[in-house]
Amino acid sequence: MGNRRLHIRNGSPHRPQPFCYPELMPETSDITYTIRRSVRAKRLRATVYPDARVVVTAPPAASVRTIVRFVEKYGDWIRQKLAKRKKAADCAYLPGGRRDYLRHRETVRKTVHDTLRRLNSAYGFTYGRVSIKNLYGRWGSCSSKRNLNFNYKLIHLPPHLAEYIIAHELCHLGEMNHSVRFWKLVARTIPDHRDRRRELRKYLM
């Protein structure tokens, strides 16, 4: 066989079309990307999209070799972005909004009170007001006045994770910190709290 040539058919000279060149990447590379030629581009730029697509925008005159070297140079940055995208994709976003809060608030209140009574039989703590709120960025809290607050979105979690959160805040009545003694308290009713805590990270408020 003679020398093989890669033929690239250009689109409109005013609107260069994107091309994918996975076969031109070094064998050691693990990043698949699309090259997008743009007459507006003055330099090379890499973009990692939420669906994990990697697009390198390049001036029309940039050679493929230059682009490959660019991707190699910024490979670590691209991989970090891809890892974050994958982590986000593995997470579940929970429903929210005022209507959702009003719809579920009383159901969550009953569940929380019932669970608190059951768990507290192992501790005997005294606590004050129990509130169900539409909290931002947290599942619950325990105040210095021994009041307990819980996010209504507990209703959207698997029951064993909601139970862990309730136990977690309840145990702050005994230890207002995350010391070894605190986790020993939690383990009294939730022996697998480490596994549940790890699983809880998959759910985003």
N, C-alpha and C positions, 0 to 999 in steps of 0.2 A: 504493500500500500504506500502511496505517496504521502507527502506532508498534508495533514488535515488542517483546514482553516475554519475558524469560528466566524460565521457570517452574522452580523448584527444589522437588522433592518431598522433604520431610524424612522421615527414618525415625523410629524411636522417640524420644520426647523425652528418654529417659534414656540412649540410646546413639546419638548423632548419627552418621550415616554419612559416609564420605569422599566427596568430589566432586572431579572434575577440571575446572578452568576454563581450559583453554589459550586459549579465545577471548576471555577477559577480560584477557589479558596485553597490555602495550604492544607495538606493532609492532616496536620496537627491541630487545625482549627476546629472548634466545636460550635461556632456561631454561624447560623444561617441568616443571611440578610438580603435585602433588596436594595439595588442601586437606583436612585431616582435622580435623573439629570434635570437640572433646572437652570434656565438662563438667568434667573435672579440670584442663584447661589454664588457667593463670592469666595466661599471656603467650604471645606467638608464639614458635615454635621451628622451625627448619629442620633436617632430617635428610637426609643423603646416604647411601644404602644401597650395599652392595657391587655390586649390579646396576645402579647409576647412577640409581636412582629417587630423586627429590627429593620429600620430603613436608614440608609446612608444617602443623604442628599449631597450631590456633587455638582460642580460647574461642568458644563459640556466638555471642556477641554481636559478635565482630569483623567489621567490614565487609570486603567483597572489596577495596575500594579501599585499606583499611589494610593488608591482606595483600600486595597488589601492591606498595605502597610499601616494605613490609618486605623483600620479595624484591629489589627494586631496590637498597635500601640495603646488603644483604648479598650482592649479586650476585657481587662479586669473590671472596668467601670460598667461595661455593657453586661457582663455576667452578674454583677451585683444588682443591676436594675432588673434583669430577667429573674433573678432569685426572688426579689421583692414582689414582682408581678405574679410569680407562681404562688408565693405565700398568700397573697391577696386573693388569688383565684381559688385557693383551697379553703378560704374562709366563707362563712355564711353571714350575709347581712340581714339583720332582723327587722321586721316591720316597725313602723313608728308613726308619730303624728298625734295630734290632740284627740282625734276621733278614736284612734286605736287605744289611746290611754283611757279615755272615758268608758270605752266599751269593756275593758278588761280590769279596771281598777279594783272593783269590789270582789271579783273572783280571786284576784291575786291577794287581796287583803285576807280573805278567809283561808286561803292556802298557807299564807305566811304565818298566821296566828296558829293554825293547827300544827304546822311543822315546828314552830317555836316551842309550843307546849310539849310536843313529843320529844324533841331534842333536849330541852331544858330539864327533863326528868333525870338526865345524866349529870347535870351541873348544879341545878338549884340556884341559878343567878336571879337577881331581881332587876327588872328593867322598866323603863318608863313608857313613853309614847311610842307606838309603832306606826310609821307612816309609809304609805305607798306613793311614790312620786315618779314623775317623768324625768329621771336624772340624766344628766349629760356626761358620758364618759366614765361612769362608774356603776357598779351593780348594787352597791349598798354602802352604808356608813353607820358608825356607832359614835354618838356624841359624848362629851364629858359629863353630860347630865343623864347618861344611860338611856338615851332615846335611840331607837333603831329606825333607820330609813332604808327602804328597798326600792329598786327600780321595778316598775310595773312589767318591764320586758322579761322578767323571770318567767312569765307565762309562755313565752316563745322558746324557752330552753327545754331540753330534755329534763324530766323531773329530777334525775339524780344530780344534775348540775345546779338546778335551783336549790336543792337541798344543801349542797355544799356551800353555796353563797350564804344561805340563812345560818348555817352552822358557823361559818367564818365570822360573820358579824356578831353572832351571839357570843362567841368566844372572846371577842374584844372586851366584853364586860369583865372578863377575868384578867386579860392582858391587853393593854392598849398599845400593842406593838406587834412585831412579827418575829419575836424571839423564839428560841428553842422551846421555851415553856408554852408559848402560844400554840405552836404547831402540835405539841403534845396534847393540849386541850382539844384541838380540832380532831386529832387522831382518835380520841376517845369515842366519838360518834361517827367519824368519817375516816376509817383506816386507810382508804385508798385516795386520800385527798390530793396527793401529788398527781395521780393519773387524772383525776377530775379537773384539777387546775390546768393541766396541760391541754385537756380537751376543750376547756372553756375558752382558750385563746383562739379557737377557730371561729368563734362567734363575735361579730362586730356590731356595736350599737349604732 
